[in-house]
Amino acid sequence: MSIRVLGSVEMVTAFALAGVGGRTVAHRSELLAALDETERMDGIRVLAVEEEIAAWARDEIDRLKLDAQAPLVVEVPGPRGPAEERQTALDLVRRVLGIRI
């Protein structure tokens, strides 16, 4: 299984020490380009995106989470810890379907 990480320099460097490849992103446009690049790559099954950076393109991240053909998208806390407005899978279902479970 191949994993790719998108995030800050600190996050990508930490994952690289464990043998996981990735790309640093510093702006929304870089994140969108990296997401597009990742979708076109063969073999990527898990995409780890730093929470704070994922917020820059929330709609695109959520679209990937719901796409069965896309890699599994996992938002991971960055160097500053978990985001206060952390979105759970249940929150995503509620927002997309417009129902409460």
All heavy atoms as an XYZ file, in Angstrom:
769
protein
N       0.842     -1.165      0.000
C       0.000      0.000      0.000
C       0.890      1.231      0.000
O       1.839      1.316      0.755
C      -0.897     -0.001      1.232
C      -1.657      1.277      1.369
S      -2.810      1.441      2.753
C      -2.518      0.122      3.831
N       0.577      2.184     -0.856
C       1.381      3.382     -0.953
C       0.676      4.560     -0.270
O      -0.519      4.771     -0.443
C       1.636      3.704     -2.423
O       2.523      4.776     -2.523
N       1.444      5.297      0.504
C       0.932      6.442      1.262
C       1.650      7.695      0.774
O       2.846      7.662      0.483
C       1.187      6.249      2.770
C       0.529      4.965      3.257
C       0.695      7.450      3.561
C       0.902      4.587      4.672
N       0.914      8.790      0.720
C       1.499     10.083      0.365
C       1.004     11.109      1.368
O      -0.138     11.054      1.816
C       1.083     10.493     -1.042
C       1.783     11.764     -1.515
C       1.551     12.006     -2.988
N       2.516     12.971     -3.474
C       2.225     13.946     -4.313
N       1.012     14.062     -4.796
N       3.155     14.784     -4.694
N       1.856     12.052      1.726
C       1.484     13.083      2.682
C       1.588     14.459      2.032
O       2.516     14.713      1.254
C       2.339     12.995      3.977
C       3.797     13.250      3.699
C       1.827     13.929      5.034
N       0.632     15.323      2.343
C       0.658     16.719      1.917
C       0.585     17.572      3.168
O      -0.305     17.386      4.007
C      -0.546     17.038      1.012
C      -0.718     16.197     -0.248
C      -1.987     16.592     -0.976
C       0.493     16.311     -1.150
N       1.516     18.497      3.305
C       1.501     19.311      4.512
C       2.654     20.286      4.575
O       3.319     20.579      3.578
N       2.903     20.737      5.786
C       3.978     21.683      6.047
C       5.328     20.990      5.903
O       5.405     19.750      5.837
C       3.840     22.240      7.468
O       3.973     21.189      8.406
N       6.374     21.772      5.881
C       7.730     21.218      5.786
C       7.982     20.252      6.945
O       8.535     19.164      6.740
C       8.781     22.360      5.786
C      10.176     21.806      5.892
C       8.626     23.229      4.557
N       7.542     20.631      8.147
C       7.767     19.788      9.321
C       7.069     18.432      9.171
O       7.648     17.391      9.458
C       7.261     20.482     10.598
C       8.001     21.739     10.951
C       7.444     22.995     10.263
O       6.447     22.907      9.519
O       8.019     24.066     10.473
N       5.812     18.469      8.702
C       5.052     17.222      8.579
C       5.642     16.321      7.500
O       5.819     15.125      7.724
C       3.588     17.519      8.252
C       2.849     16.287      7.815
S       1.309     15.858      8.587
C       1.185     16.662     10.097
N       5.937     16.891      6.343
C       6.480     16.083      5.244
C       7.840     15.511      5.625
O       8.132     14.356      5.337
C       6.544     16.914      3.940
C       7.248     16.160      2.837
C       5.127     17.299      3.497
N       8.652     16.278      6.319
C       9.966     15.804      6.767
C       9.822     14.657      7.767
O      10.530     13.647      7.671
C      10.773     16.949      7.399
O      10.929     17.992      6.436
C      12.133     16.475      7.867
N       8.880     14.786      8.710
C       8.663     13.737      9.708
C       8.229     12.433      9.038
O       8.737     11.356      9.373
C       7.621     14.184     10.728
N       7.321     12.520      8.076
C       6.879     11.311      7.373
C       7.998     10.742      6.508
O       8.117      9.526      6.366
C       5.637     11.600      6.530
C       4.345     11.472      7.291
C       3.863     12.518      8.062
C       3.602     10.303      7.232
C       2.672     12.420      8.754
C       2.409     10.180      7.931
C       1.943     11.245      8.697
N       8.823     11.615      5.942
C       9.933     11.155      5.105
C      10.918     10.311      5.921
O      11.488      9.346      5.414
C      10.646     12.341      4.465
N      11.096     10.664      7.185
C      11.978      9.886      8.056
C      11.461      8.459      8.254
O      12.234      7.550      8.553
C      12.142     10.579      9.415
C      12.927     11.896      9.387
C      12.836     12.591     10.736
C      14.367     11.659      8.983
N      10.141      8.292      8.058
C       9.543      6.957      8.175
C       9.393      6.287      6.811
O       8.776      5.236      6.692
C       8.185      7.063      8.855
N       9.942      6.916      5.774
C       9.903      6.330      4.448
C       8.667      6.643      3.626
O       8.418      6.005      2.609
N       7.880      7.635      4.057
C       6.657      8.015      3.347
C       6.927      9.272      2.524
O       7.382     10.278      3.061
C       5.492      8.265      4.329
C       4.247      8.738      3.596
C       5.201      7.015      5.139
N       6.634      9.198      1.238
C       6.847     10.342      0.363
C       5.748     11.369      0.512
O       4.658     11.094      0.995
N       6.050     12.577      0.080
C       5.048     13.629      0.189
C       5.465     14.890     -0.528
O       6.486     14.930     -1.220
N       4.659     15.895     -0.340
C       4.906     17.193     -0.972
C       4.514     18.292      0.000
O       3.456     18.237      0.617
C       4.069     17.292     -2.248
C       4.226     18.599     -2.967
C       3.527     18.568     -4.307
N       3.379     19.927     -4.816
C       2.760     20.220     -5.930
N       2.223     19.267     -6.665
N       2.663     21.461     -6.325
N       5.385     19.276      0.125
C       5.061     20.410      0.977
C       4.160     21.367      0.211
O       4.318     21.553     -0.999
C       6.329     21.167      1.450
O       7.032     21.647      0.311
C       7.225     20.261      2.262
N       3.212     21.944      0.931
C       2.317     22.936      0.335
C       2.245     24.131      1.279
O       2.156     23.968      2.491
C       0.913     22.368      0.050
C       0.962     21.357     -1.062
C       0.295     21.746      1.270
N       2.294     25.317      0.695
C       2.273     26.533      1.505
C       1.110     27.444      1.163
O       0.849     28.413      1.875
C       3.590     27.297      1.320
N       0.398     27.133      0.075
C      -0.724     27.971     -0.364
C      -1.827     27.082     -0.918
O      -1.585     25.937     -1.310
C      -0.276     28.945     -1.459
C       0.859     29.812     -1.046
N       0.711     30.871     -0.185
C       2.181     29.761     -1.344
C       1.887     31.448      0.005
N       2.800     30.788     -0.684
N      -3.031     27.633     -0.988
C      -4.179     26.893     -1.507
C      -3.926     26.377     -2.926
O      -4.250     25.237     -3.244
C      -5.430     27.781     -1.488
C      -6.679     27.062     -1.939
C      -7.908     27.960     -1.844
N      -9.121     27.201     -2.004
C      -9.645     26.836     -3.165
N      -9.044     27.175     -4.284
N     -10.765     26.138     -3.219
N      -3.339     27.210     -3.770
C      -3.095     26.793     -5.157
C      -2.139     25.601     -5.210
O      -2.321     24.690     -6.025
C      -2.548     27.951     -5.983
O      -1.344     28.435     -5.430
N      -1.142     25.569     -4.332
C      -0.219     24.434     -4.273
C      -0.945     23.175     -3.795
O      -0.681     22.083     -4.287
C       0.952     24.731     -3.343
C       1.918     25.759     -3.870
C       3.055     26.044     -2.903
O       3.040     25.520     -1.771
O       3.956     26.803     -3.284
N      -1.873     23.336     -2.855
C      -2.636     22.195     -2.359
C      -3.511     21.620     -3.468
O      -3.542     20.405     -3.673
C      -3.495     22.597     -1.162
C      -4.449     21.519     -0.630
C      -3.696     20.269     -0.203
C      -5.285     22.072      0.510
N      -4.210     22.479     -4.197
C      -5.069     22.003     -5.286
C      -4.254     21.279     -6.353
O      -4.673     20.230     -6.853
C      -5.848     23.167     -5.893
C      -6.908     23.788     -4.973
C      -7.496     25.037     -5.606
C      -7.988     22.790     -4.621
N      -3.081     21.812     -6.679
C      -2.209     21.160     -7.663
C      -1.727     19.801     -7.135
O      -1.687     18.815     -7.879
C      -1.022     22.058     -7.997
N      -1.370     19.739     -5.852
C      -0.898     18.486     -5.261
C      -2.013     17.448     -5.199
O      -1.774     16.259     -5.418
C      -0.339     18.746     -3.860
N      -3.244     17.878     -4.922
C      -4.375     16.949     -4.898
C      -4.628     16.383     -6.291
O      -4.843     15.177     -6.452
C      -5.629     17.644     -4.365
C      -5.622     18.007     -2.883
C      -6.824     18.872     -2.541
C      -5.596     16.755     -2.020
N      -4.577     17.246     -7.287
C      -4.769     16.804     -8.674
C      -3.663     15.822     -9.078
O      -3.928     14.782     -9.673
C      -4.784     18.022     -9.606
C      -5.065     17.638    -11.036
O      -6.082     16.967    -11.284
O      -4.257     18.008    -11.910
N      -2.441     16.161     -8.721
C      -1.290     15.291     -9.024
C      -1.448     13.921     -8.356
O      -1.195     12.880     -8.964
C      -0.025     15.989     -8.523
C       1.251     15.235     -8.698
C       2.407     16.033     -8.102
O       2.846     17.002     -8.747
O       2.835     15.681     -6.984
N      -1.893     13.928     -7.115
C      -2.066     12.677     -6.371
C      -3.144     11.804     -6.998
O      -2.982     10.584     -7.102
C      -2.419     12.971     -4.896
O      -1.367     13.759     -4.322
C      -2.580     11.692     -4.095
N      -4.235     12.419     -7.438
C      -5.309     11.650     -8.081
C      -4.822     10.957     -9.349
O      -5.296      9.876     -9.691
C      -6.482     12.562     -8.428
C      -7.439     12.775     -7.282
C      -8.705     13.436     -7.740
O      -8.672     14.660     -7.987
O      -9.731     12.738     -7.861
N      -3.877     11.577    -10.047
C      -3.358     11.002    -11.295
C      -2.271      9.958    -11.067
O      -1.925      9.229    -11.986
C      -2.837     12.113    -12.212
C      -3.968     12.957    -12.803
C      -3.467     14.014    -13.767
N      -2.976     15.160    -12.977
C      -1.763     15.670    -13.057
N      -0.897     15.190    -13.893
N      -1.403     16.683    -12.306
N      -1.745      9.873     -9.866
C      -0.680      8.915     -9.562
C      -1.259      7.529     -9.359
O      -2.290      7.366     -8.703
C       0.082      9.338     -8.300
C       0.855     10.627     -8.443
S       1.555     11.193     -6.878
C       2.934     10.077     -6.707
N      -0.608      6.530     -9.921
C      -1.031      5.147     -9.720
C      -0.469      4.628     -8.402
O       0.662      4.919     -8.039
C      -0.527      4.255    -10.861
C      -1.259      4.507    -12.161
O      -2.422      4.954    -12.101
O      -0.676      4.263    -13.229
N      -1.265      3.848     -7.710
C      -0.771      3.161     -6.531
C      -0.927      3.881     -5.214
O      -0.679      3.289     -4.167
N      -1.321      5.148     -5.209
C      -1.518      5.854     -3.943
C      -2.858      5.409     -3.370
O      -3.902      5.589     -3.986
C      -1.503      7.396     -4.126
C      -0.180      7.859     -4.728
C      -1.786      8.090     -2.786
C       1.028      7.626     -3.857
N      -2.823      4.789     -2.204
C      -4.048      4.284     -1.576
C      -4.472      5.116     -0.373
O      -5.639      5.129     -0.013
C      -3.865      2.830     -1.140
C      -3.571      1.898     -2.286
C      -4.787      1.771     -3.183
N      -4.496      0.926     -4.323
C      -4.513      1.354     -5.581
N      -4.827      2.588     -5.850
N      -4.226      0.536     -6.567
N      -3.510      5.774      0.277
C      -3.809      6.610      1.440
C      -3.142      7.962      1.246
O      -1.955      8.037      0.936
C      -3.319      5.963      2.756
C      -3.586      6.877      3.946
C      -3.948      4.599      2.968
N      -3.939      9.017      1.426
C      -3.421     10.380      1.336
C      -3.605     11.039      2.694
O      -4.732     11.238      3.156
C      -4.170     11.173      0.258
C      -3.797     12.649      0.138
C      -2.323     12.804     -0.251
C      -4.702     13.343     -0.870
N      -2.498     11.339      3.354
C      -2.534     12.023      4.644
C      -2.335     13.513      4.395
O      -1.357     13.916      3.769
C      -1.434     11.492      5.559
N      -3.293     14.311      4.864
C      -3.239     15.760      4.671
C      -3.298     16.423      6.037
O      -4.150     16.082      6.868
C      -4.424     16.261      3.807
C      -4.312     17.757      3.558
C      -4.499     15.508      2.492
N      -2.401     17.353      6.264
C      -2.391     18.094      7.518
C      -3.715     18.843      7.671
O      -4.183     19.495      6.739
C      -1.212     19.069      7.510
C      -0.920     19.698      8.826
C       0.364     20.506      8.785
O       1.295     20.173      8.029
O       0.417     21.506      9.528
N      -4.351     18.722      8.829
C      -5.683     19.309      9.068
C      -5.775     20.776      8.685
O      -6.714     21.183      7.996
C      -6.057     19.198     10.546
C      -6.579     17.883     10.968
C      -6.910     17.856     12.448
O      -6.312     18.617     13.244
O      -7.768     17.051     12.796
N      -4.847     21.560      9.173
C      -4.880     23.007      8.930
C      -4.810     23.304      7.429
O      -5.478     24.202      6.926
C      -3.710     23.657      9.661
C      -3.781     25.162      9.708
C      -2.657     25.733     10.578
O      -2.551     25.308     11.749
O      -1.921     26.595     10.083
N      -4.041     22.533      6.710
C      -3.889     22.729      5.266
C      -5.113     22.212      4.516
O      -5.546     22.812      3.534
C      -2.581     22.078      4.790
C      -1.420     22.922      5.324
C      -2.535     21.916      3.289
C      -0.062     22.368      5.106
N      -5.708     21.128      4.997
C      -6.915     20.590      4.361
C      -8.044     21.620      4.367
O      -8.871     21.659      3.446
C      -7.357     19.314      5.063
N      -8.079     22.465      5.378
C      -9.125     23.488      5.480
C      -9.059     24.490      4.323
O     -10.060     25.126      4.004
C      -9.016     24.216      6.818
N      -7.909     24.625      3.688
C      -7.771     25.563      2.570
C      -8.604     25.151      1.362
O      -8.936     25.979      0.528
C      -6.320     25.688      2.140
C      -5.384     26.200      3.177
C      -5.696     26.819      4.353
C      -3.961     26.147      3.129
N      -4.557     27.137      5.041
C      -3.470     26.737      4.313
C      -3.053     25.638      2.207
C      -2.126     26.860      4.588
C      -1.703     25.751      2.490
C      -1.238     26.359      3.662
N      -8.907     23.866      1.250
C      -9.673     23.350      0.109
C     -10.693     22.336      0.615
O     -10.735     21.196      0.162
C      -8.737     22.734     -0.922
N     -11.492     22.751      1.584
C     -12.433     21.842      2.255
C     -13.329     21.101      1.262
O     -13.534     19.896      1.382
C     -13.272     22.633      3.261
C     -14.373     21.857      3.941
C     -13.944     20.633      4.724
N     -12.822     20.874      5.587
C     -11.921     19.936      5.892
N     -12.013     18.717      5.405
N     -10.922     20.205      6.681
N     -13.911     21.797      0.286
C     -14.818     21.135     -0.660
C     -14.108     20.039     -1.456
O     -14.666     18.960     -1.670
C     -15.445     22.152     -1.623
C     -16.449     23.051     -0.922
O     -16.928     22.676      0.169
O     -16.751     24.135     -1.452
N     -12.897     20.311     -1.892
C     -12.145     19.321     -2.671
C     -11.751     18.124     -1.801
O     -11.840     16.979     -2.233
C     -10.898     19.973     -3.281
C     -10.100     19.073     -4.170
C     -10.806     18.690     -5.467
O     -11.840     19.270     -5.804
O     -10.313     17.760     -6.136
N     -11.337     18.377     -0.574
C     -10.978     17.303      0.354
C     -12.198     16.419      0.619
O     -12.119     15.192      0.566
C     -10.422     17.869      1.682
C      -9.081     18.581      1.453
C     -10.300     16.782      2.746
C      -7.930     17.677      1.096
N     -13.353     17.035      0.871
C     -14.568     16.269      1.128
C     -14.994     15.477     -0.105
O     -15.485     14.352      0.010
C     -15.694     17.183      1.597
C     -15.457     17.711      3.007
O     -14.552     17.194      3.702
O     -16.172     18.648      3.413
N     -14.818     16.041     -1.286
C     -15.148     15.327     -2.523
C     -14.293     14.060     -2.637
O     -14.799     12.989     -2.957
C     -14.930     16.216     -3.754
C     -15.302     15.505     -5.072
C     -14.832     16.277     -6.279
N     -13.386     16.325     -6.426
C     -12.629     15.308     -6.845
N     -13.151     14.146     -7.132
N     -11.317     15.453     -6.966
N     -13.008     14.185     -2.343
C     -12.120     13.024     -2.398
C     -12.503     11.975     -1.361
O     -12.421     10.776     -1.623
C     -10.663     13.450     -2.199
C     -10.020     14.205     -3.354
C      -8.648     14.723     -2.941
C      -9.912     13.328     -4.574
N     -12.914     12.420     -0.180
C     -13.310     11.480      0.869
C     -14.509     10.639      0.445
O     -14.648      9.492      0.853
C     -13.646     12.225      2.165
C     -12.444     12.738      2.909
C     -12.867     13.424      4.180
C     -11.676     13.884      4.989
N     -12.086     14.536      6.236
N     -15.381     11.213     -0.382
C     -16.593     10.511     -0.807
C     -16.418      9.729     -2.100
O     -17.305      8.975     -2.491
C     -17.737     11.516     -0.969
C     -18.158     12.217      0.315
C     -19.145     13.334      0.011
C     -18.742     11.225      1.299
N     -15.284      9.891     -2.777
C     -15.032      9.224     -4.052
C     -14.409      7.852     -3.804
O     -13.290      7.753     -3.294
C     -14.104     10.088     -4.906
C     -13.859      9.535     -6.297
O     -14.263      8.387     -6.581
O     -13.253     10.255     -7.104
N     -15.122      6.811     -4.189
C     -14.638      5.445     -3.952
C     -13.376      5.130     -4.735
O     -12.615      4.241     -4.356
C     -15.736      4.444     -4.301
N     -13.137      5.826     -5.840
C     -11.956      5.566     -6.663
C     -10.722      6.330     -6.188
O      -9.604      6.010     -6.563
C     -12.238      5.940     -8.126
C     -13.394      5.179     -8.730
C     -13.182      3.672     -8.673
O     -12.124      3.176     -9.008
N     -14.190      2.956     -8.223
N     -10.933      7.354     -5.385
C      -9.823      8.178     -4.904
C      -9.139      7.489     -3.723
O      -9.710      6.598     -3.092
C     -10.346      9.553     -4.472
N      -7.919      7.916     -3.409
C      -7.255      7.371     -2.218
C      -8.049      7.719     -0.953
O      -8.789      8.702     -0.928
C      -5.904      8.085     -2.196
C      -5.728      8.684     -3.536
C      -7.094      8.888     -4.101
N      -7.881      6.915      0.084
C      -8.475      7.213      1.374
C      -7.791      8.464      1.920
O      -6.563      8.494      2.059
C      -8.262      6.040      2.335
C      -8.678      6.273      3.781
C     -10.188      6.449      3.876
C      -8.223      5.121      4.645
N      -8.573      9.497      2.208
C      -8.018     10.756      2.702
C      -8.125     10.774      4.222
O      -9.209     10.599      4.786
C      -8.757     11.971      2.106
C      -8.203     13.271      2.680
C      -8.654     11.966      0.590
N      -6.977     10.971      4.868
C      -6.915     11.023      6.322
C      -6.327     12.370      6.707
O      -5.236     12.726      6.260
C      -6.021      9.889      6.878
C      -5.935      9.967      8.392
C      -6.520      8.540      6.419
N      -7.073     13.110      7.504
C      -6.555     14.392      7.992
C      -5.828     14.137      9.308
O      -6.382     13.529     10.223
C      -7.694     15.387      8.188
C      -8.340     15.796      6.877
C      -9.408     16.844      7.041
O      -9.187     17.806      7.802
O     -10.473     16.698      6.407
N      -4.594     14.584      9.361
C      -3.774     14.366     10.555
C      -3.414     15.702     11.183
O      -3.213     16.694     10.479
C      -2.496     13.561     10.219
C      -2.840     12.155      9.792
C      -1.696     14.244      9.138
N      -3.342     15.746     12.512
C      -2.961     16.991     13.180
C      -1.552     17.413     12.787
O      -0.683     16.577     12.562
C      -3.020     16.640     14.672
C      -3.857     15.416     14.755
C      -3.664     14.691     13.452
N      -1.357     18.704     12.707
C      -0.046     19.247     12.377
C       0.806     19.434     13.625
O       0.447     18.976     14.717
N       1.913     20.125     13.473
C       2.819     20.337     14.603
C       2.179     21.083     15.774
O       2.605     20.938     16.911
C       3.954     21.183     14.001
C       3.882     20.942     12.536
C       2.446     20.658     12.231
N       1.132     21.859     15.517
C       0.466     22.617     16.586
C      -0.625     21.817     17.291
O      -1.323     22.337     18.146
C      -0.136     23.892     16.015
C       0.905     24.847     15.527
C       0.288     26.135     15.064
N       1.114     26.633     13.976
C       0.666     27.205     12.894
N      -0.620     27.382     12.723
N       1.490     27.616     11.966
N      -0.823     20.569     16.899
C      -1.852     19.735     17.518
C      -3.145     19.742     16.726
O      -3.241     20.360     15.669
N      -4.176     19.050     17.242
C      -5.434     18.933     16.510
C      -6.154     20.270     16.379
O      -6.076     21.124     17.269
C      -6.260     17.962     17.344
C      -5.489     17.642     18.555
C      -4.158     18.303     18.472
N      -6.864     20.424     15.274
C      -7.641     21.640     15.032
C      -8.840     21.674     15.976
O      -9.412     20.637     16.310
C      -8.103     21.674     13.580
N      -9.227     22.868     16.384
C     -10.377     23.014     17.268
C     -11.668     22.609     16.562
O     -12.566     22.057     17.167
C     -10.477     24.450     17.765
C      -9.373     24.841     18.717
C      -9.499     26.277     19.174
O     -10.603     26.847     19.093
O      -8.479     26.838     19.602
N     -11.763     22.923     15.288
C     -12.976     22.648     14.520
C     -12.847     21.343     13.749
O     -13.228     21.248     12.596
C     -13.231     23.796     13.552
C     -13.359     25.134     14.236
C     -12.852     26.262     13.370
O     -12.513     26.024     12.203
O     -12.792     27.381     13.861
N     -12.332     20.348     14.374
C     -12.086     19.049     13.739
C     -13.407     18.438     13.247
O     -14.362     18.327     13.999
C     -11.419     18.131     14.739
C     -10.953     16.852     14.160
C     -10.178     16.075     15.189
N      -9.203     15.299     14.450
C      -8.127     14.801     14.941
N      -7.818     15.013     16.180
N      -7.308     14.110     14.204
N     -13.446     18.032     11.974
C     -14.633     17.442     11.374
C     -14.533     15.919     11.422
O     -13.566     15.341     10.944
C     -14.775     17.898      9.923
C     -15.990     17.351      9.244
C     -16.088     17.800      7.799
O     -15.139     18.305      7.222
N     -17.245     17.613      7.218
N     -15.529     15.284     11.996
C     -15.547     13.829     12.071
C     -16.246     13.259     10.839
O     -16.884     13.992     10.082
C     -16.303     13.358     13.328
O     -17.673     13.744     13.201
C     -15.710     13.949     14.599
N     -16.151     11.952     10.658
C     -16.841     11.299      9.546
C     -18.351     11.504      9.680
O     -19.055     11.707      8.686
C     -16.499      9.816      9.515
N     -18.868     11.475     10.892
C     -20.292     11.682     11.123
C     -20.702     13.099     10.713
O     -21.761     13.295     10.104
C     -20.637     11.418     12.591
C     -22.093     11.535     12.987
C     -22.955     10.593     12.150
C     -22.260     11.228     14.467
N     -19.862     14.086     11.006
C     -20.141     15.463     10.583
C     -20.233     15.551      9.062
O     -21.098     16.250      8.521
C     -19.056     16.422     11.080
C     -19.024     16.560     12.588
O     -20.085     16.381     13.225
O     -17.935     16.831     13.121
N     -19.329     14.851      8.373
C     -19.331     14.856      6.915
C     -20.624     14.241      6.371
O     -21.255     14.792      5.474
C     -18.118     14.098      6.372
C     -18.013     13.985      4.853
C     -17.919     15.361      4.206
C     -16.815     13.137      4.482
N     -21.052     13.115      6.929
C     -22.295     12.466      6.491
C     -23.477     13.404      6.710
O     -24.334     13.571      5.837
C     -22.513     11.126      7.225
C     -23.912     10.584      6.995
C     -21.463     10.127      6.804
N     -23.525     14.031      7.861
C     -24.618     14.963      8.158
C     -24.658     16.107      7.158
O     -25.719     16.504      6.690
C     -24.451     15.523      9.566
C     -24.804     14.544     10.643
C     -24.584     15.141     12.007
N     -24.924     14.194     13.047
C     -24.448     14.235     14.272
N     -23.614     15.196     14.626
N     -24.812     13.329     15.154
N     -23.496     16.646      6.839
C     -23.437     17.777      5.913
C     -23.815     17.374      4.501
O     -24.560     18.058      3.803
C     -22.050     18.414      5.937
C     -22.069     19.798      5.327
C     -20.743     20.489      5.471
N     -20.106     20.378      4.180
C     -18.850     20.132      3.967
N     -18.037     19.944      4.956
N     -18.355     20.048      2.756
N     -23.312     16.227      4.036
C     -23.556     15.788      2.665
C     -24.995     15.328      2.462
O     -25.637     15.696      1.488
C     -22.565     14.659      2.281
C     -22.943     14.030      0.960
C     -21.151     15.212      2.207
N     -25.501     14.541      3.396
C     -26.853     13.993      3.248
C     -27.939     14.891      3.817
O     -29.110     14.720      3.510
C     -26.933     12.610      3.909
C     -26.016     11.534      3.328
C     -26.205     10.236      4.086
C     -26.282     11.343      1.851
N     -27.528     15.816      4.666
C     -28.503     16.723      5.262
C     -29.387     16.046      6.292
O     -30.511     16.482      6.541
N     -28.888     14.973      6.915
C     -29.649     14.280      7.938
C     -28.801     14.101      9.191
O     -27.595     14.177      9.140
C     -30.151     12.891      7.457
C     -28.965     11.993      7.088
C     -31.102     13.021      6.290
C     -29.346     10.568      6.783
N     -29.503     13.863     10.272
C     -28.807     13.582     11.524
C     -28.949     12.106     11.838
O     -30.020     11.552     11.730
C     -29.374     14.423     12.648
C     -29.119     15.906     12.422
C     -29.453     16.722     13.645
N     -28.650     16.413     14.792
C     -27.459     16.952     15.069
N     -26.944     17.821     14.253
N     -26.811     16.632     16.169
N     -27.858     11.484     12.211
C     -27.867     10.054     12.530
C     -27.742      9.898     14.031
O     -26.952     10.509     14.668
C     -26.713      9.321     11.810
C     -26.916      9.447     10.328
C     -26.665      7.877     12.240
C     -25.772      8.866      9.508
